[in-house]
């Protein structure tokens, strides 16, 4: 009687090869899928950027105000930089103003870079009130966002800011330090800053008072 032989059992080596092949196929599919997905995302971003540029170029009415403003600011900054090169940093003979300049000038240089004194008065407006005046020119035009930077720089230099006001035309700041009060004013889109200096003294009640 003939014996029935059992079917051959797959070897463990063949099973391992099959598993490895399947893993390789899965990895390849994932890599290809990720590559295609990344490429599609890249194309989408590139297309959106291109459309935005084309919209800016083809719709000047919609973007004209912004472009004109940026262009005007650039032109004004260039003009202010050229004017700054031509003005001289005035040498002051007054020792009090020299000392005050040493304290205050770093406030402006930290915001605008190099600055110069272009005018000063030891008796402001001839009122004989102990007030003096400094006029600084900075290396670029002043804009609205500079106010916060100036306030921060004043505080870092040890000044106490009493008040600050700003509108579309310019700004004014009142600050005190070492028994002196400074009234700082400037116009936007201009490169000149005026500082009126008023000594602060103690009155008879012990409070602060300005010289009358």
GUNUFI-121320 format. One line per field, with one value per residue (C-alpha): residue in three letters; x, y, z. Coordinates in steps of 0.001 Angstrom, whole numbers. Last residue first. Layout:
N
resn = c(ALA, ...)
u = c(X, ...)
v = c(Y, ...)
w = c(Z, ...)
REM end
This chain:
212
resn = c(UNK, UNK, UNK, UNK, UNK, UNK, UNK, UNK, UNK, UNK, UNK, UNK, UNK, UNK, UNK, UNK, UNK, UNK, UNK, UNK, UNK, UNK, UNK, UNK, UNK, UNK, UNK, UNK, UNK, UNK, UNK, UNK, UNK, UNK, UNK, UNK, UNK, UNK, UNK, UNK, UNK, UNK, UNK, UNK, UNK, UNK, UNK, UNK, UNK, UNK, UNK, UNK, UNK, UNK, UNK, UNK, UNK, UNK, UNK, UNK, UNK, UNK, UNK, UNK, UNK, UNK, UNK, UNK, UNK, UNK, UNK, UNK, UNK, UNK, UNK, UNK, UNK, UNK, UNK, UNK, UNK, UNK, UNK, UNK, UNK, UNK, UNK, UNK, UNK, UNK, UNK, UNK, UNK, UNK, UNK, UNK, UNK, UNK, UNK, UNK, UNK, UNK, UNK, UNK, UNK, UNK, UNK, UNK, UNK, UNK, UNK, UNK, UNK, UNK, UNK, UNK, UNK, UNK, UNK, UNK, UNK, UNK, UNK, UNK, UNK, UNK, UNK, UNK, UNK, UNK, UNK, UNK, UNK, UNK, UNK, UNK, UNK, UNK, UNK, UNK, UNK, UNK, UNK, UNK, UNK, UNK, UNK, UNK, UNK, UNK, UNK, UNK, UNK, UNK, UNK, UNK, UNK, UNK, UNK, UNK, UNK, UNK, UNK, UNK, UNK, UNK, UNK, UNK, UNK, UNK, UNK, UNK, UNK, UNK, UNK, UNK, UNK, UNK, UNK, UNK, UNK, UNK, UNK, UNK, UNK, UNK, UNK, UNK, UNK, UNK, UNK, UNK, UNK, UNK, UNK, UNK, UNK, UNK, UNK, UNK, UNK, UNK, UNK, UNK, UNK, UNK, UNK, UNK, UNK, UNK, UNK, UNK)
u = c(8966, 11341, 9458, 8018, 8414, 7006, 8735, 6270, 8792, 9286, 11866, 13449, 12985, 15172, 13478, 15022, 13150, 14139, 13438, 13799, 14458, 14344, 10899, 8313, 6499, 7054, 9018, 8721, 10612, 9803, 12569, 12365, 15503, 15947, 18066, 15683, 12315, 10313, 7609, 6968, 5438, 4435, 3886, 1418, -907, -1290, 940, 993, 3370, 3307, 5435, 8173, 10776, 14270, 16846, 18443, 16372, 13233, 14183, 15025, 11599, 9850, 11936, 11148, 7439, 7414, 9342, 6223, 4799, 7675, 10834, 12879, 16429, 19890, 18710, 18898, 18856, 17761, 18558, 16863, 17312, 14864, 16039, 12989, 14698, 12063, 14540, 12846, 14976, 17923, 20872, 19704, 20820, 20933, 22127, 23074, 23841, 22548, 24012, 21784, 18075, 16704, 19751, 21282, 18299, 18463, 22281, 22049, 20242, 22879, 25903, 23701, 22764, 26411, 27139, 24062, 25377, 28885, 27679, 30228, 28419, 30011, 27397, 27305, 27375, 24718, 25566, 25541, 22159, 20648, 21648, 20137, 16942, 16621, 17095, 14565, 12064, 12395, 11959, 8955, 7363, 7877, 6375, 3406, 2898, 2959, 475, -1902, -1674, -2579, -6218, -5845, -2638, -4507, -2385, 947, -345, -2605, 297, 2390, -421, -1050, 2627, 2622, -476, 1048, 4265, 2349, 195, 3190, 5029, 1968, 1711, 5427, 5094, 2167, 3982, 7083, 5050, 3254, 6500, 8071, 5028, 4809, 8535, 8226, 5262, 7110, 10197, 8074, 6405, 9766, 11130, 8119, 8519, 12236, 11564, 8981, 11382, 14058, 11567, 11053, 7667, 6288, 6294, 2968, 2474, 3343, 679, 2072, 1478, 0)
v = c(130674, 127740, 124474, 122866, 119536, 119089, 119727, 122371, 125162, 124183, 121701, 122560, 121375, 122947, 123247, 121869, 122220, 119461, 119713, 116758, 117192, 114425, 115018, 112566, 112840, 116015, 116262, 117331, 116543, 118484, 117675, 118296, 118508, 117593, 114511, 113012, 113999, 113252, 115026, 113657, 115247, 113645, 114332, 115020, 112011, 112318, 111495, 112339, 111345, 112043, 111947, 109631, 109068, 109050, 106464, 105722, 102541, 104602, 107050, 104197, 102618, 105921, 106505, 103005, 103454, 106765, 105443, 103703, 107037, 107868, 109981, 110663, 109405, 110336, 112363, 116133, 117410, 120808, 121710, 124410, 126055, 127229, 129215, 131420, 134440, 134546, 135070, 132365, 129744, 131357, 128995, 128271, 125373, 124388, 121591, 118957, 115732, 112164, 108781, 105723, 106445, 104572, 103881, 107132, 109082, 107937, 107993, 111795, 112485, 112044, 113373, 116132, 117221, 117530, 119605, 121712, 122566, 123262, 125871, 126260, 123951, 122432, 122094, 118759, 119957, 119349, 117990, 114261, 114580, 116142, 113090, 110712, 112777, 112612, 108848, 108450, 110655, 108611, 105323, 106658, 107837, 104458, 102620, 105005, 104755, 100959, 100880, 103369, 101693, 98204, 98072, 100635, 98953, 95735, 93959, 94163, 93366, 90629, 89153, 89024, 87370, 84870, 83927, 83390, 81194, 79181, 78593, 77492, 75068, 73717, 73071, 71295, 69140, 68297, 67345, 65055, 63424, 62880, 61553, 59101, 57955, 57440, 55576, 53306, 52538, 51692, 49376, 47592, 47123, 45705, 43249, 42115, 41613, 39499, 37339, 36869, 35851, 33300, 31790, 31313, 29634, 26924, 26326, 22893, 20271, 18604, 15354, 12121, 9531, 5973, 3354, 0)
w = c(38529, 39038, 38988, 42077, 43819, 47292, 50597, 51725, 51108, 47486, 46272, 42950, 39360, 36675, 33258, 30066, 26760, 24315, 20590, 18227, 14499, 11868, 10375, 9069, 12400, 14364, 17588, 21219, 24426, 27589, 30070, 33812, 35954, 39601, 38869, 36305, 34907, 31762, 29765, 26286, 23186, 19900, 16214, 13425, 13577, 17333, 20291, 23974, 26754, 30476, 33611, 32373, 35101, 33644, 34713, 31345, 30981, 31516, 28790, 26387, 26898, 26260, 23123, 21792, 22477, 20610, 17586, 16216, 15056, 12712, 13032, 9916, 9859, 11151, 14109, 14566, 18133, 19418, 23006, 25072, 28445, 31083, 34103, 33885, 32271, 29505, 26669, 24574, 26361, 28140, 27482, 23930, 21733, 18072, 15772, 18347, 16477, 16587, 15582, 15970, 16038, 19061, 21251, 20008, 21321, 24932, 24768, 24133, 27402, 30099, 28228, 26818, 30333, 31274, 28177, 28850, 32319, 31014, 28510, 25718, 23318, 20206, 17472, 15642, 12046, 9410, 5954, 6723, 8427, 5328, 3287, 5855, 5982, 2189, 2158, 4947, 3127, -66, 1823, 3729, 460, -1190, 1767, 1827, -1922, -1778, 1095, -519, -3915, -2777, -3872, -6644, -7826, -8626, -11264, -9441, -5971, -7322, -9277, -6124, -4181, -7014, -7041, -3279, -3513, -6359, -4432, -1339, -3369, -5284, -2008, -578, -3720, -3523, 126, -645, -3560, -1435, 1469, -808, -2399, 1016, 2335, -744, -517, 3174, 2554, -270, 1920, 4741, 2334, 969, 4484, 5411, 2294, 2894, 6485, 5378, 2846, 5525, 7853, 5235, 3735, 4760, 1994, 1373, 3376, 1603, 1078, 1580, -1080, 0)
REM end
